[in-house]
Amino acid sequence: MSLKGKAMPGKVRRPCRSPGCRHTTTERHGYCDEHADKATGWTQRRRGQSGRGGRPWRRIRDRVLQRDKGLCQACLRAGRVTPATEVDHIVNLESGGTDDDSNLEAICSPCHKAKTAREAQGGRG
């Protein structure tokens, strides 16, 4: 069977990811034309231009893990000794924190998940 003469289906339109927006989009980032500026960070991170995961972040991460002797700092404050698997911002970036070593600490996955959940709850109004 030939597809000659038949139109291929277009991309599926989805609701814009911006809260309260009623527009739709076919863009991968999920924002309509009006809110496409919100996608800038997403597209830059996807292209590896900024954000976590690149060599600069791995160097920072390794340095902080070494400084904290590979131990979860949150567990140490609670009197437990637990290996750290991640590096976390003490003050998250959305709240004005930076990638400076003084704002980073080694943390285990359960502590990181709990802290992220608390921050998400605090951000909802």
Backbone as JSON, one array per atom type, in Angstrom:
{
  "sequence": "MSLKGKAMPGKVRRPCRSPGCRHTTTERHGYCDEHADKATGWTQRRRGQSGRGGRPWRRIRDRVLQRDKGLCQACLRAGRVTPATEVDHIVNLESGGTDDDSNLEAICSPCHKAKTAREAQGGRG",
  "N": [[0.84, -1.18, 0.0], [0.59, 2.15, -0.84], [1.67, 5.37, 0.33], [1.42, 7.53, -1.16], [-0.07, 10.52, -2.05], [-1.56, 10.63, 0.24], [-2.03, 12.45, 3.17], [0.26, 12.9, 5.8], [-0.27, 12.4, 9.27], [-0.39, 15.22, 11.47], [1.59, 16.6, 14.19], [0.58, 15.83, 17.5], [-1.45, 18.04, 19.27], [-0.89, 19.49, 22.39], [-1.83, 20.54, 25.73], [-0.57, 23.69, 26.91], [2.23, 23.88, 29.12], [2.35, 25.89, 30.98], [1.0, 27.07, 34.0], [-2.49, 27.5, 34.17], [-2.76, 28.34, 31.52], [-4.56, 28.28, 28.48], [-3.89, 27.63, 25.95], [-2.62, 25.55, 23.24], [0.06, 23.38, 22.09], [2.58, 22.1, 19.84], [5.17, 21.87, 20.35], [8.24, 20.39, 21.56], [9.14, 21.19, 24.07], [6.85, 21.85, 25.4], [5.52, 24.28, 25.81], [3.33, 26.97, 24.81], [3.41, 29.48, 22.15], [3.21, 31.94, 23.42], [4.26, 31.47, 25.95], [6.75, 30.48, 25.51], [9.21, 31.5, 26.3], [9.64, 30.53, 28.85], [10.63, 28.07, 28.38], [13.27, 28.3, 27.79], [15.38, 27.69, 29.64], [14.98, 24.94, 29.83], [15.47, 24.03, 27.19], [18.12, 24.79, 26.91], [19.34, 23.23, 28.89], [18.76, 20.72, 27.85], [20.34, 20.75, 25.61], [22.77, 20.7, 26.72], [24.01, 23.04, 27.47], [23.9, 24.37, 29.87], [23.31, 23.87, 33.4], [22.91, 20.84, 35.36], [25.03, 17.89, 35.31], [27.08, 18.13, 33.42], [30.65, 18.32, 32.76], [31.78, 20.45, 34.4], [29.96, 20.46, 36.61], [30.3, 17.83, 37.54], [32.93, 17.97, 38.45], [32.66, 19.82, 40.56], [30.88, 18.36, 42.16], [32.42, 16.05, 42.77], [34.46, 17.3, 44.25], [33.04, 18.31, 46.47], [31.98, 15.94, 47.58], [34.4, 14.72, 48.31], [35.37, 16.62, 50.16], [33.42, 16.37, 52.16], [33.94, 13.87, 52.99], [32.59, 11.76, 51.8], [30.27, 11.27, 53.23], [26.88, 11.47, 54.32], [25.75, 14.57, 55.17], [23.4, 15.46, 56.4], [22.52, 13.16, 57.74], [24.69, 12.84, 59.49], [24.31, 15.09, 61.14], [22.1, 14.19, 62.47], [23.16, 12.21, 63.97], [23.81, 9.84, 62.69], [25.74, 7.63, 60.6], [26.09, 7.63, 57.27], [26.67, 6.65, 53.92], [27.16, 9.09, 51.39], [25.45, 9.78, 48.36], [24.83, 11.76, 46.66], [25.05, 15.28, 45.79], [23.87, 18.18, 47.25], [22.11, 21.31, 47.1], [22.21, 23.53, 49.77], [20.7, 25.87, 50.2], [18.27, 26.06, 47.89], [18.49, 26.67, 44.32], [16.3, 28.09, 43.25], [15.51, 29.56, 45.4], [17.41, 31.41, 45.68], [19.93, 30.38, 46.15], [23.35, 29.33, 45.4], [25.85, 27.77, 43.25], [28.11, 27.66, 44.74], [30.68, 26.19, 46.71], [30.25, 26.46, 49.48], [27.52, 26.39, 49.69], [26.79, 23.85, 49.18], [26.36, 20.37, 49.93], [27.25, 17.01, 50.78], [24.99, 14.31, 50.48], [22.71, 11.65, 51.3], [20.61, 9.51, 49.29], [17.92, 8.97, 50.39], [17.67, 11.13, 52.26], [17.96, 13.28, 50.51], [15.69, 12.98, 48.87], [13.67, 13.37, 50.79], [14.21, 16.01, 51.6], [13.83, 17.39, 49.19], [11.09, 16.91, 48.82], [10.05, 18.29, 51.03], [10.8, 20.9, 50.32], [9.29, 21.2, 48.0], [6.7, 21.11, 49.03], [6.76, 23.41, 50.58], [6.87, 25.34, 48.63], [4.41, 25.46, 47.53], [1.42, 27.28, 47.37]],
  "CA": [[0.0, 0.0, 0.0], [1.4, 3.35, -0.99], [1.22, 6.55, 1.04], [1.38, 8.61, -2.12], [-1.34, 11.21, -2.14], [-2.19, 10.7, 1.56], [-1.35, 13.37, 4.08], [0.73, 12.32, 7.05], [-0.88, 13.1, 10.4], [0.45, 16.22, 12.12], [1.91, 16.34, 15.59], [-0.56, 15.96, 18.4], [-1.41, 19.27, 20.06], [-1.02, 19.25, 23.83], [-2.0, 21.78, 26.5], [0.64, 24.39, 27.34], [2.66, 23.52, 30.47], [2.26, 27.03, 31.87], [-0.22, 26.97, 34.8], [-3.61, 28.36, 33.81], [-2.8, 28.68, 30.1], [-5.53, 27.46, 27.74], [-3.38, 27.39, 24.59], [-2.02, 24.25, 22.98], [1.31, 23.45, 21.37], [3.18, 20.86, 19.35], [6.6, 21.97, 20.67], [8.73, 19.38, 22.49], [9.3, 21.73, 25.42], [5.54, 21.85, 26.02], [4.96, 25.61, 26.02], [2.78, 27.65, 23.64], [4.24, 30.59, 21.69], [3.15, 33.01, 24.42], [5.06, 31.1, 27.12], [7.96, 29.78, 25.05], [10.38, 32.0, 27.02], [9.83, 29.67, 30.02], [11.3, 26.86, 27.93], [14.68, 28.57, 27.49], [16.23, 26.88, 30.5], [14.8, 23.54, 29.47], [16.15, 23.72, 25.94], [19.55, 24.91, 27.14], [19.78, 22.04, 29.62], [18.69, 19.58, 26.95], [21.46, 20.85, 24.67], [24.01, 20.61, 27.48], [24.66, 24.34, 27.55], [23.97, 24.77, 31.27], [22.6, 22.96, 34.27], [23.64, 19.73, 35.96], [25.38, 16.76, 34.5], [28.26, 18.33, 32.61], [31.94, 18.17, 33.42], [31.96, 21.38, 35.53], [29.2, 20.0, 37.78], [30.95, 16.61, 38.06], [34.11, 18.4, 39.22], [32.16, 20.39, 41.82], [30.32, 17.24, 42.92], [33.53, 15.25, 43.3], [35.16, 18.09, 45.26], [32.2, 18.37, 47.67], [31.97, 14.6, 48.16], [35.69, 14.51, 48.96], [35.42, 17.51, 51.33], [32.53, 15.83, 53.19], [34.42, 12.51, 53.24], [31.65, 10.78, 51.26], [29.23, 10.98, 54.21], [25.69, 12.32, 54.29], [25.84, 15.59, 56.21], [22.12, 15.48, 57.12], [22.54, 12.02, 58.66], [25.67, 13.15, 60.54], [23.67, 16.02, 62.09], [21.14, 13.4, 63.24], [23.9, 11.2, 64.71], [23.96, 8.6, 61.91], [26.81, 7.64, 59.6], [25.52, 7.06, 56.05], [27.39, 7.1, 52.73], [26.47, 10.06, 50.52], [25.4, 9.4, 46.96], [24.5, 12.94, 45.88], [25.44, 16.59, 46.33], [22.64, 18.97, 47.29], [22.19, 22.73, 47.46], [21.63, 23.8, 51.08], [19.63, 26.79, 49.79], [18.09, 25.7, 46.49], [18.73, 27.74, 43.35], [15.1, 28.9, 43.1], [15.39, 30.42, 46.58], [18.54, 32.34, 45.69], [21.18, 29.69, 46.4], [24.32, 29.31, 44.31], [26.65, 26.55, 43.12], [29.32, 27.82, 45.53], [30.91, 25.04, 47.6], [29.69, 26.71, 50.81], [26.09, 26.14, 49.62], [26.62, 22.47, 48.75], [26.76, 19.35, 50.88], [27.04, 15.62, 50.41], [23.74, 13.85, 51.08], [22.28, 10.34, 50.81], [19.41, 9.58, 48.47], [16.69, 9.17, 51.18], [17.64, 12.49, 52.8], [17.75, 14.19, 49.39], [14.28, 12.88, 48.48], [12.85, 13.99, 51.83], [14.44, 17.46, 51.55], [13.17, 17.87, 47.97], [9.65, 16.87, 49.08], [9.76, 19.42, 51.94], [10.91, 22.14, 49.54], [8.15, 21.26, 47.08], [5.53, 21.45, 49.84], [6.92, 24.81, 51.0], [6.7, 26.21, 47.48], [3.0, 25.5, 47.11], [0.68, 28.26, 48.14]],
  "C": [[0.89, 1.24, 0.0], [0.79, 4.5, -0.2], [1.12, 7.75, 0.12], [-0.02, 9.22, -2.2], [-2.06, 11.31, -0.8], [-1.37, 11.61, 2.46], [-0.94, 12.62, 5.35], [0.08, 13.09, 8.2], [0.11, 14.08, 11.02], [0.76, 15.81, 13.55], [0.67, 16.58, 16.44], [-0.4, 17.24, 19.22], [-1.69, 18.92, 21.52], [-1.22, 20.58, 24.54], [-0.64, 22.37, 26.88], [0.94, 24.02, 28.79], [2.56, 24.68, 31.46], [0.95, 26.97, 32.65], [-1.27, 27.98, 34.36], [-3.73, 28.72, 32.34], [-3.75, 27.72, 29.38], [-5.07, 27.17, 26.32], [-2.84, 25.97, 24.47], [-0.75, 24.44, 22.15], [1.71, 22.08, 20.84], [4.68, 20.84, 19.65], [7.0, 20.91, 21.69], [8.82, 19.9, 23.91], [7.97, 21.89, 26.14], [4.91, 23.2, 26.28], [4.43, 26.2, 24.71], [3.69, 28.82, 23.27], [4.31, 31.71, 22.73], [4.08, 32.75, 25.6], [6.37, 30.41, 26.76], [9.21, 30.26, 25.77], [10.65, 31.18, 28.28], [10.61, 28.41, 29.65], [12.78, 27.07, 27.72], [15.6, 27.73, 28.33], [16.18, 25.42, 30.14], [15.59, 23.2, 28.22], [17.65, 23.85, 26.1], [20.08, 23.69, 27.87], [19.78, 20.83, 28.71], [19.87, 19.57, 25.98], [22.8, 20.79, 25.39], [24.72, 21.94, 27.63], [24.77, 24.84, 28.99], [23.26, 23.72, 32.1], [23.5, 21.83, 34.74], [24.05, 18.69, 34.93], [26.63, 16.92, 33.66], [29.53, 18.18, 33.42], [32.14, 19.17, 34.56], [31.21, 20.93, 36.78], [29.83, 18.74, 38.37], [32.17, 16.97, 38.89], [33.7, 18.98, 40.57], [31.67, 19.27, 42.73], [31.42, 16.4, 43.56], [34.26, 15.98, 44.42], [34.37, 18.12, 46.57], [32.13, 17.0, 48.35], [33.28, 14.31, 48.9], [35.79, 15.35, 50.23], [34.6, 16.93, 52.48], [32.82, 14.36, 53.48], [33.41, 11.43, 52.82], [30.52, 10.43, 52.21], [28.09, 11.98, 54.11], [25.74, 13.28, 55.47], [24.55, 15.69, 57.02], [22.06, 14.34, 58.14], [23.53, 12.27, 59.8], [25.07, 14.09, 61.58], [22.67, 15.3, 62.98], [21.82, 12.26, 64.01], [24.05, 9.86, 64.01], [25.11, 8.76, 60.94], [26.27, 6.89, 58.38], [26.33, 7.54, 54.85], [26.53, 8.06, 51.9], [26.53, 9.56, 49.09], [25.17, 10.61, 46.06], [25.09, 14.19, 46.53], [24.22, 17.49, 46.17], [22.94, 20.42, 47.63], [21.52, 22.91, 48.82], [20.46, 24.77, 50.9], [19.45, 26.56, 48.29], [18.2, 26.93, 45.58], [17.51, 28.65, 43.19], [14.9, 29.87, 44.25], [16.59, 31.36, 46.71], [19.88, 31.7, 46.01], [22.09, 29.7, 45.18], [25.0, 27.95, 44.24], [27.96, 26.65, 43.89], [29.45, 26.64, 46.5], [30.28, 25.23, 48.98], [28.17, 26.48, 50.84], [25.79, 24.71, 49.18], [27.04, 21.53, 49.86], [26.46, 17.97, 50.33], [25.8, 15.13, 51.15], [23.39, 12.48, 50.51], [20.96, 10.49, 50.07], [18.13, 9.74, 49.3], [16.57, 10.58, 51.77], [17.36, 13.5, 51.69], [16.28, 14.18, 48.96], [13.38, 13.57, 49.5], [12.99, 15.51, 51.79], [13.74, 18.06, 50.33], [11.66, 17.91, 48.16], [9.25, 18.03, 50.0], [9.8, 20.74, 51.19], [9.73, 22.3, 48.59], [6.88, 21.64, 47.84], [5.57, 22.92, 50.26], [6.67, 25.78, 49.86], [5.26, 26.33, 47.02], [2.24, 26.47, 47.99], [-0.69, 28.23, 47.78]]
}
